[in-house]
Amino acid sequence: MPAATRDKLTRRGFRLAPPNWAIGGERAIWIDWENGTLAGASDHRKDGCALGI
């Protein structure tokens, strides 16, 4: 989260604390329309995979 966003939230009374563990995971597929290919990636810390058909 950008520092400016944290500052604004703090000024509005929010108390922020960073988590002690990863709280998100990502799976993404990039479509290369020009070459007709797919490239995928998955966060290794989470279950699941990126799958393109």
Backbone as JSON Lines, residues from 0, in Angstrom:
{"i":0,"aa":"M","n":[0.85,-1.16,0.0],"ca":[0.0,0.0,0.0],"c":[0.9,1.23,0.0]}
{"i":1,"aa":"P","n":[0.66,2.17,-0.87],"ca":[1.48,3.39,-0.93],"c":[1.45,4.16,0.4]}
{"i":2,"aa":"A","n":[2.56,4.8,0.72],"ca":[2.66,5.57,1.96],"c":[1.59,6.65,2.04]}
{"i":3,"aa":"A","n":[1.29,7.31,0.92],"ca":[0.27,8.36,0.93],"c":[-1.09,7.81,1.33]}
{"i":4,"aa":"T","n":[-1.42,6.62,0.88],"ca":[-2.69,5.99,1.24],"c":[-2.71,5.64,2.72]}
{"i":5,"aa":"R","n":[-1.6,5.08,3.22],"ca":[-1.52,4.78,4.65],"c":[-1.7,6.04,5.49]}
{"i":6,"aa":"D","n":[-1.04,7.12,5.07],"ca":[-1.14,8.39,5.8],"c":[-2.58,8.9,5.84]}
{"i":7,"aa":"K","n":[-3.26,8.85,4.71],"ca":[-4.65,9.32,4.66],"c":[-5.55,8.48,5.56]}
{"i":8,"aa":"L","n":[-5.36,7.17,5.55],"ca":[-6.17,6.29,6.39],"c":[-5.9,6.56,7.87]}
{"i":9,"aa":"T","n":[-4.63,6.74,8.22],"ca":[-4.27,7.03,9.61],"c":[-4.9,8.35,10.07]}
{"i":10,"aa":"R","n":[-4.86,9.37,9.22],"ca":[-5.47,10.65,9.55],"c":[-6.98,10.53,9.75]}
{"i":11,"aa":"R","n":[-7.59,9.56,9.11],"ca":[-9.04,9.35,9.25],"c":[-9.38,8.47,10.46]}
{"i":12,"aa":"G","n":[-8.37,8.07,11.21],"ca":[-8.61,7.3,12.42],"c":[-8.4,5.81,12.32]}
{"i":13,"aa":"F","n":[-8.0,5.31,11.16],"ca":[-7.74,3.88,11.01],"c":[-6.41,3.52,11.66]}
{"i":14,"aa":"R","n":[-6.36,2.37,12.3],"ca":[-5.11,1.85,12.85],"c":[-4.65,0.73,11.92]}
{"i":15,"aa":"L","n":[-3.48,0.87,11.35],"ca":[-2.96,-0.1,10.39],"c":[-1.86,-0.95,11.02]}
{"i":16,"aa":"A","n":[-1.87,-2.23,10.7],"ca":[-0.84,-3.15,11.17],"c":[-0.55,-4.14,10.06]}
{"i":17,"aa":"P","n":[0.71,-4.29,9.69],"ca":[1.03,-5.26,8.63],"c":[0.81,-6.69,9.12]}
{"i":18,"aa":"P","n":[0.33,-7.58,8.26],"ca":[0.11,-8.98,8.66],"c":[1.45,-9.69,8.86]}
{"i":19,"aa":"N","n":[1.39,-10.77,9.62],"ca":[2.59,-11.59,9.86],"c":[2.77,-12.68,8.81]}
{"i":20,"aa":"W","n":[1.85,-12.75,7.85],"ca":[1.91,-13.78,6.82],"c":[1.32,-13.21,5.52]}
{"i":21,"aa":"A","n":[1.53,-13.93,4.45],"ca":[0.96,-13.5,3.17],"c":[-0.55,-13.66,3.22]}
{"i":22,"aa":"I","n":[-1.28,-12.63,2.79],"ca":[-2.74,-12.69,2.85],"c":[-3.38,-12.76,1.47]}
{"i":23,"aa":"G","n":[-2.58,-12.82,0.45],"ca":[-3.12,-12.87,-0.9],"c":[-2.31,-13.8,-1.78]}
{"i":24,"aa":"G","n":[-2.87,-14.2,-2.84],"ca":[-2.2,-15.03,-3.82],"c":[-2.67,-14.64,-5.2]}
{"i":25,"aa":"E","n":[-1.9,-14.95,-6.19],"ca":[-2.23,-14.5,-7.54],"c":[-2.09,-15.65,-8.53]}
{"i":26,"aa":"R","n":[-3.01,-15.69,-9.43],"ca":[-2.92,-16.54,-10.61],"c":[-3.22,-15.64,-11.79]}
{"i":27,"aa":"A","n":[-2.39,-15.71,-12.8],"ca":[-2.58,-14.81,-13.94],"c":[-2.25,-15.55,-15.23]}
{"i":28,"aa":"I","n":[-2.97,-15.17,-16.28],"ca":[-2.71,-15.71,-17.61],"c":[-2.58,-14.53,-18.56]}
{"i":29,"aa":"W","n":[-1.49,-14.53,-19.3],"ca":[-1.26,-13.49,-20.31],"c":[-1.58,-14.1,-21.66]}
{"i":30,"aa":"I","n":[-2.42,-13.42,-22.41],"ca":[-2.82,-13.89,-23.74],"c":[-2.05,-13.09,-24.78]}
{"i":31,"aa":"D","n":[-1.27,-13.8,-25.58],"ca":[-0.54,-13.17,-26.69],"c":[-1.37,-13.42,-27.95]}
{"i":32,"aa":"W","n":[-2.25,-12.46,-28.24],"ca":[-3.16,-12.62,-29.38],"c":[-2.41,-12.71,-30.7]}
{"i":33,"aa":"E","n":[-1.3,-12.0,-30.81],"ca":[-0.55,-11.97,-32.07],"c":[0.04,-13.33,-32.42]}
{"i":34,"aa":"N","n":[0.54,-14.04,-31.39],"ca":[1.17,-15.34,-31.64],"c":[0.27,-16.52,-31.29]}
{"i":35,"aa":"G","n":[-0.9,-16.24,-30.71],"ca":[-1.84,-17.3,-30.36],"c":[-1.34,-18.19,-29.23]}
{"i":36,"aa":"T","n":[-0.65,-17.6,-28.25],"ca":[-0.13,-18.38,-27.13],"c":[-0.63,-17.82,-25.8]}
{"i":37,"aa":"L","n":[-0.54,-18.65,-24.77],"ca":[-0.88,-18.27,-23.41],"c":[0.34,-18.48,-22.53]}
{"i":38,"aa":"A","n":[0.54,-17.6,-21.56],"ca":[1.6,-17.77,-20.56],"c":[0.94,-17.57,-19.2]}
{"i":39,"aa":"G","n":[1.2,-18.47,-18.27],"ca":[0.57,-18.38,-16.97],"c":[1.57,-18.43,-15.83]}
{"i":40,"aa":"A","n":[1.15,-17.92,-14.69],"ca":[1.97,-17.96,-13.48],"c":[1.04,-18.08,-12.28]}
{"i":41,"aa":"S","n":[1.55,-18.71,-11.23],"ca":[0.78,-18.89,-10.02],"c":[1.68,-18.66,-8.82]}
{"i":42,"aa":"D","n":[1.15,-18.01,-7.8],"ca":[1.89,-17.77,-6.56],"c":[2.15,-19.12,-5.89]}
{"i":43,"aa":"H","n":[3.41,-19.46,-5.69],"ca":[3.76,-20.77,-5.14],"c":[3.38,-20.92,-3.67]}
{"i":44,"aa":"R","n":[3.03,-19.83,-3.0],"ca":[2.68,-19.9,-1.59],"c":[1.24,-20.33,-1.37]}
{"i":45,"aa":"K","n":[0.46,-20.43,-2.43],"ca":[-0.96,-20.74,-2.32],"c":[-1.29,-22.0,-3.11]}
{"i":46,"aa":"D","n":[-2.47,-22.56,-2.82],"ca":[-2.97,-23.7,-3.61],"c":[-3.45,-23.2,-4.95]}
{"i":47,"aa":"G","n":[-3.46,-24.07,-5.93],"ca":[-4.03,-23.74,-7.22],"c":[-2.97,-23.54,-8.28]}
{"i":48,"aa":"C","n":[-3.45,-23.2,-9.48],"ca":[-2.55,-23.01,-10.61],"c":[-3.22,-22.08,-11.62]}
{"i":49,"aa":"A","n":[-2.41,-21.56,-12.5],"ca":[-2.94,-20.78,-13.62],"c":[-3.16,-21.76,-14.76]}
{"i":50,"aa":"L","n":[-4.35,-21.74,-15.35],"ca":[-4.68,-22.71,-16.39],"c":[-5.42,-22.01,-17.52]}
{"i":51,"aa":"G","n":[-4.88,-22.11,-18.69],"ca":[-5.55,-21.53,-19.85],"c":[-5.81,-22.61,-20.89]}
{"i":52,"aa":"I","n":[-7.0,-22.62,-21.42],"ca":[-7.37,-23.66,-22.39],"c":[-7.79,-23.0,-23.68]}
